[in-house]
Amino acid sequence: MKNFTVNTKICFGEKALDRLLTLEYRKVLVIADPFVVTSGLITQVTDRLQKAGITYEVYDDVVPDPPMEKVVGGIRVALQQRPACLIAIGGGSAIDLSKSVRKFAGEIDPVFRPQLIAIPTTSGTGSEVTSFAVITDPEKGVKYPLSEESMIPDEAILDEELVKSVPATITADTGMDVMTHAFEAYVSVNNNEFSAALAEKAVEICGQFLLRSFSDSGDSHARRKMHIASCLAGLAFNSASLGLNHGMAHQLGATFHISHGRANAILLPYMIEYNSGIDMHSKSKAEYPPCVRKYCNMARILGVSNFNEITTIRALVSYVQFMNKEMNIPLSVSALGSISEEDYNSKIEFMAEMALKDGCTATNPRTPTKQEVMELYRKIW
C-alpha cells in the first residue's frame, strides 16, 4: 500500500503574505537569511506582524547549508523565547534551519511544539512543503540530509513579490534545481501517479517560464509561475524522494562549496545519460530501462521529443545543456574556475563514498557502484 499526503496548507497568488494578518499566535520567532534582513525584505513580514499585534523576535544567524552550531544557536533561542510559531523566511537554508530547530528543540523539550510557517524567497528548493532538511558538519566536510514527517512545515506562503529582487544567477541556479527535483522524483523507484503528475507540471512550467524569469526579473507572471513550480516539484520529491544527482551534488557542495542548484545543473545531463544507459555512442536496443520511457515523456512535455528513444534522450540532454548555456551556468566543474584539478581529483573517491551513503541515492533508478560514481565525477570535471 502507498500513501500520498499533503500536510502543508499553501497560500499563493496576489498578496499571499496578507495571510500573516490573520494569524492567531501572540508570539512568533522569525528565522531569516541575513540578506532578507539587510535588504529590507524582512519588513514584508514584520510590518504585517506588527499590524496584527503579534510579538516577534528575529534570528538571522543563518548561513548556506546550515552547520550544526547554527542549528544549536537557533534551538537555544527558540527554547528561551518559546514562541507559538516559527516563521522561516529566506532560501532553503533558512527553511532547513527552522525545520531542524523545531525537530531538535522538540526532542529536548517534548512539550515545545510550535507551528512552522515557511516563506521562500527563492524559487528552487521546494523546502516549504517537504520533510527534508540538510545540515552540515564543516569539520568533516559532510552534508547530512534529515527527513521525517514531523519536519514538514504546517503552512507555506508563496508570494512572487519576494523573488522579484533575486539576482539572475540565483534565478538560474534555483530554477535548474527545480527541474532536477522534478526529473529525479519522476524516475525515482518510489515514484507514483501523484508525484508523477506534480513533476510533469513542474517541468512544463520550467519549460515555459524559467528563461523568461531569468531574463526579466520584473516579469511577475513568470516569477509567480516558477515559484509555484518549485513548490510542485517539492511536493513530488517529498513523496517519491530523489536520486544520485542530489547524492553527488550534496558532496560537491560540502567539499567545494559549489551552490546546490549549480551542482545539480552541471550533473543533470550526465545523470540522464547514466540512468538511461544512452549516450552518443548508443545503438538501438530491443528493450530499455523503465526510466527511459519517463525521460522520453519529459522530452515530449518540453517539446524536444525525437525519432526514437536514443535520439530523444540525446535531445533531452542537449536541451538541459542549452538551458545551462542560456543562463550562464558552467557545463563543468573546471569551468567554475575556482577549483584546481589536483584538489578535485584528490577528493573524488571520498565524494563517491559519501554519495553512495547519501539518503537520496537509495531511490535512484539505476543502482550505482563506487567506480561508476567516481567516473561520473571525472566526467563533470
N, C-alpha and C positions, 0 to 999 in steps of 0.2 A: 504494500500500500504506500502511496505517495501523498504528500500534503503540500499545499500551496497557500501561504498565509501572508496577507499584507497587514502588518501590525502598526504601521505608521499612518497617521492622518496627514494628508498632504494638502497644503493650502498653496494655490498658484494663481497666476493671472494678474491682472492690473490691481495695484495696491494690496498685494497679498500681505505685506508687512503690517497692515492695519489689524491683522489677527491679534497682534500684541496688545491692542487697545482693549480687547475683550478678555484677557487673562484674569483668572480668579485668584492667582497667587499673590501674596502680600510681600514676599521676599524672594529675589532670584539672584543667582550668580551668573554673570555673563563671562564666558570664556572666549577670548577673541585673539586673532592674529595681531601682532604688533602693527602691521600695516593698516589693518582695519581701524585701529585707534589713531595712528598718526595721520592717516588720510582723511579722517573725519567721518568715514563710513559708519563708525560706531554710533554716531548720533541718530542714524536712521532707526536704531533700536532703542537707545537710551531716551531719546525725546518722547517716544511713544510710551515707554515705561513710566516716565515722569508724568505724562498726561493721564495715564491710567492710575496714578497714585501708588505705584509699586516701588518698594525699596530695592536697590540693587548695588552690587559691588562688581568691579571689573577685574578679571585676572587675565593678563596678556603675556605671561611668560611662556610663550608658545614658539617653538621652532619647527622647521620641517622634520618629518619623521621623528616624532617626539621621543627624546631619550627618557630613560627611566626616572632620572632625577626631576625632570619637569613634571612627569606624572605624579611623583611623590609630592612635589610642591603644590600641585592642584588639589590633591587629596587632603593635604594639611589645611588649605584654605577652605575647602568645602566642609570639612568636619568642624572647623571653627565657626564658619558662618551659618551652617545648617540651613541652606535655602530650601524652599519647597520645590524649586525648579532650577535646572541648569539650562542656560541658553547659549548654544555654541554658534558663533558667527565667524566665518572665515573659510579657508580652503579645507582640504581633507585633514590636515594636521590638527587644526583647532577642533574639528569634529571628532577625530580619533582620540585626541587627548581627553575630551569631555566624556566620551564613552568609557575610556579606561578609568578616569577619575570616578565615575559613578559605580563602575563594577567593583573596583578595589576598595573604595570607601564603604560600599555596602558590605563587603566581606569583613572589614574591620568593625563596622557597627551595623548589624543587620536591621536595626530599626530605621536607619537612614536610607531612604529610597526616594530621592527627588525625581520629578518628571524631567524629561530631556527634550528640548526643542532644538532642532538643527536648522541653521540658516546658512546655506552655502553661498560663497561669494565667487566661486569659480564653477564652471560647467564641466566637470570632469570625473570626480571620484565616485559620485553616487553614494557617498558615505552617509548621507542624511537618511537613507532608508535601509541600510544594511546592518548585519550583525558583526561585521568585520572591522577591525582596527589594527593598525601596525605601529608598534613601538620599537625603539632601537636600544641596543646595548653598544654604546660608542667604543668601549674598551675592547670588545670582541669583534666589533665591526659587523654585527649581525642584526638583521631585522626579524622581529617576532610577530607574525600575524596572529591576532587573537580573534576568536569567533565563538559567540554564544548568543542565544536568542535574547537574553536579558540586556544585551548591549544595543539593541535596536532602538533608535530614538522614538519617542511617543508621537512627536509631530515634526513635520518638515515644512518650512516656508520657502517657496521658490518665487523670488521677485527679481525680474531682469534688471531693475534699477541698480542692483548691487553688482552686476557684472559688466555694466557699460564702460567702466573705467579700467577694466582688466587689460593689460598690455597685449599686443598682438602675439608676442612669443608665448605667453601663458595660454592665450586662447588656443593657439596651435597645439601645444603640448597636452593640455587638458582635453581638447577635442579628440585627439588621437587616442587618449586614454579611454574616452567614451567608446570609440569604435573598437578598441581592443577588448574592453569589458563585454561588449555585445558579441563579438566574434567568439571569444572564449566560452562565454556562457552557452552560446548556440551549439558548439561542438563538444561541450563537456559531456563526460559519461553520465552525469547526473541531470542532463537536460530533460525537459518535459514540455508538454504543449503550451503551458502558461509562460514559462521562461522563454520559450522559442518565440512566441508572439511578441513579447516585450522586446526581445533582442532584435527581431526583424524591424519593428517600428523605430527603434533607436538608430539602427543603421540607415533606414530610409531617411530619417530626419538629418543625420550626418551628411548623407549624400547630397541633400538639397540645401542645407543651411550652414555647414561648417565653414566652407570657403567664404560665404557671404559674411558670416560673423567675424572671421579673421580679417577680411578686407575692410570692413566698415564697423567700427565699434558703436556707431550711432544707429545701426540697423536694429531697432528694438525688436522687430518681429523675429529676425534671425537669432538674436540673443535669447529671446524667450523660448524659441524652439530648441536651441541647444541646451538650455537649462533643463527643459523637460526631457530631452533625450538622455542627458546624464542620469536623471532620476530613473527613467525607464530601464536603462542598462544596469543601474544599481539593483533594481528590483529583480532583474533577470539573473544576475550573478549571485544575489543573495539566496536565490532558490537553487540554482544549478552549480554554483561555485565557478572557478576559473580554470587555469591550466598552467602549462610550463612557461608560457610567455611571461606571466606575472612572477612565477617562481624564479626565473632568471633575472627579470627586471629588478626584483627586490634586492638581489645581490649586487647589481650594478649601482644601485642607489646607496646601499650600505657601504660598499667598498670604495667607490669613486665619486659619490655624491652627485651622480647624474640624476636630473629630475625624473620623477617616476613616469610621467606621461611621455617624456622624450625617450626614455629607455624602452618603454613599451612600443613606441612608434618605430624605433630602429629595429627591434626584434620581430615585429609583426610579419613582414614579408617572408622572412626566413622560417617563421613558425608555420605559416600556411604551407610552405613547401615541405617542411619536415613532417607535419601531421598528415598531409595528403599523400606523401611519397612521390610527389610530382615536381620535377624541376625542369630546366631547359634541355636536359638530356633524356627525358622520359619518352617511352614509346607506349602505344595503346595496349591496354590490358583487358582481359575478359571481365575482371572484377576489381573494384577499388574499395578502399576502406569506407565505412559509412560516412565519415566526416566529409568526404569528397562531395557527396550529394548536397550536404549542407553548405559547404563553401560555394558550390555552384549556384545554390539558391540565393546566397548573399550577393553573388556576382550579378544575378538577374535583377535583384532589387536595386542594385547600384547602376544598372544599365550597361554592364560590360560582359554579359553572357556571350559565349562564342560557339564555335562549331561543335566541339566535343569537350569531354572532361579536361583533357590536357590543356587545350587552348584556352578554356575558360579559367582554369586555375592560374595559368600564366597571365591572363588578362587581369585577374583579380590582384595578383602580386604587383603587376605594373601599375594598377590603379592606386594601391596603397603607397607605392613609391612616388607616384605622381603627386598625391596629396602631400606627402612629406616635402617634396621639392617645392611645391607651390607655396608652402608655409615656412620655407627656410629651415626645416628640420634636417639635420645631417643624416645621411644614409648609413653612416658607420660611426663607430666609437672613435676611430682615429681622426675623423673629420671634426670632432669636437675641439681638437687642438689643445686640450688641457691635460692629456694623459700620455705618458711615454709608453712605447711599445714594450719595452723591457719590464716596466712595472706591471703593465696589463697582463702580459704573458705569465708573469710570476704568480698572479692571483687566480688564474683560470681554474686550476684544479680545486682550490678551496671554494671558489664560487660555484663550481659544478656540484661539489659535495653538498653545499648548503642549499642549492636549488632543488636537489633531489629530496631534501628533508622538508622543504617548504610545503605548507599545507595546500597551497594552490595547485601544486604539481600533481597531486594524487588524482585529480579528476581530468587530467589531460587525456585526449582520445587515443594517443599513442604513448605507450609506456617507455620512457627514455632510459638509456643506460648512461653511466657516468661518462664513457667515452663519447657518446653522441652529444651530450650536453657540452662537453669540452670542445668538441668540433664546432658546435653552434656558436660558442663564444669566440672561437677563432674566426669564423666566417664573418661575424659582425664587426671585427676589428677594421 
